[in-house]
């Protein structure tokens, strides 16, 4: 079965097995229906055939069907800087620049002045900056650039890390400059090759026989790790990173069984090696939450026993850190489904962490969309096996990420509030909702791009857009760009809706309309519609044309335009449809319980 074949992609990776079986696995994966096509250009400073092979297999295993452009050997600079009809025709969505320390051809002399070293650092860096700027100018693509691993040799020994002319110092300065550029330009993402090499071990990273014979910049065993890591970044850009870590408790977040051993008997803290391992696991989980990962509990336990475990004086986490807390005696596969439903996210956004192989198999068999890593039963390795798998890879951080868990807790309060109203409209009024709806601004572009790449259910066309694309649209007078924020008495939902439309003659065509699931059924689509209609009239348009393209996940919005008063003017065999709203007719609109706090 394909599912069994995919087990070799789980951590810890058996790179030897992967090298032997990757071709057959890729062939099988390409037969899977519904793969999403993407185009990836790989521009290399060394031989890139193996790294492409493993980017391919990891993308295929995550539902993508990648097509590749491969530069000639060490032609990354030429392909970027000069005319290239083949690359132009390929029109890449992603450009991965696979360079490494073997591409540093000029190192400082041990007796160079600091000024001479700085000049050499600058000239080396400028070559890469010119590549990034040229690619950005020519292609609407996300650029992924390796930084540099530590050098193969240190002629100055340990002093190499101290003196300005040391090769280690030289690499560190270049890497800092790469990072500075990536922070300032959203089109560039750094791939941390330096960390990959440190983790793998430099002694085994370099294989000079392979370099001299085939111009592989690193050991063949490294390529599966790089392929997995780069594919995780591509998935993150496309909104396919995981969103929620669902945790078992006993022997997963603490040692022992709290229901049998009591709070005093569970093992966490600093007293024993095992207790220290569990404390560090909780610290890691807490840090995931701090950067936006949603936490949930799925445990076979009495709820009061389960919650009491977090009252242990050495517990890092609190029961309130979890947006969903399923502690009961139902099967875990059912509870996992309930977690997804309660949080209102897809099951494919969940990672389930459990020390028990029977429970892992139950969930993997009955909830195949859920990611179930084989973490084993050694708590000293749990963090490694979760962290190195790249489940929660990100390419940016924003305030919504920081506040995500708070927002889900606020949604629980709203649900509780709704239950006391028999009239739903009265419930909406009680929320005292306030909205900000305005054209795109630079401050919100990272979040807008994140929404376009992550939102699947309330998304009419599921078009994915980078910050670079969105910037171009926001600067064009032909486009209407709208973002929407929504707050109420329980808190700020953040930026939750995006509309993008372009004008052609006297018609406004809606290219993108999406909304976060956490504000569904709040009439916010009407608030966005009123703003869109107002802008269309201001432009002198006679009509608005909307498009619906069905996917596996957006059935929720199949009647979106019909509800807003549009008429269907075209229904296609694939389920897609085209809708029209005349602005010449005076059609009454419903009143909504949302106060717009800004005027466009």
Buried (B, 14 or more C-beta within 10 A) or exposed (E): EEEEBBEBBBBEBBBEEBBEBBEEBBEEBEEEEEBBEBBBBBBBBBBBEBBBBBBBBBBBBBBBBBEBBBBEBBBBBEBBBEEBEEBEEBEBBBBBBBBBBBBBEEBBEEEBEEEBBBEBBEEBBEEBBEBBBBBBEBBBBBBBBBBBBBBEEBEBEEEBBEBBBBBBBBBBBBBEBBEEBBEEBBBBBBBBBBEBBEEBEEEEBBBEEBBEEBBBBBBBBBBBBBBBBBBBBBBBBBBBBBBBBBBBBBBBBBBBBBBEBBBEEBBBBEEEEBBBBBBBBBEBBBEBBEEBBBBBBBBBBBBEBBBBBBEBEBBBBEBEBBBBBBBBEEBBBBBBBBBBEBBEBBBBBBBBBBBBEEBBEBBBEBBEEBBBBEBBEEBBBBBBBBEBBBBBBBBBEBBBBEBBBEBBBBBBEBEEBBEEEEEEEEBBEBBEBBBBBBBBEEEBBBBBBBBBBBBBBBBBBBBBBBBBBBBEBBEEEEBBBBBBBBBBEBBBBBBBBBBBBBBEEEBBBBBBBBBBBBBBEBBBBBBBBBBBBBBBEEBEBEBBBBBBBBBEBBEBBEEBBEEBBBEEEEEEEEEEBBBBBEBEEEEEEEEBBBEBEEEE
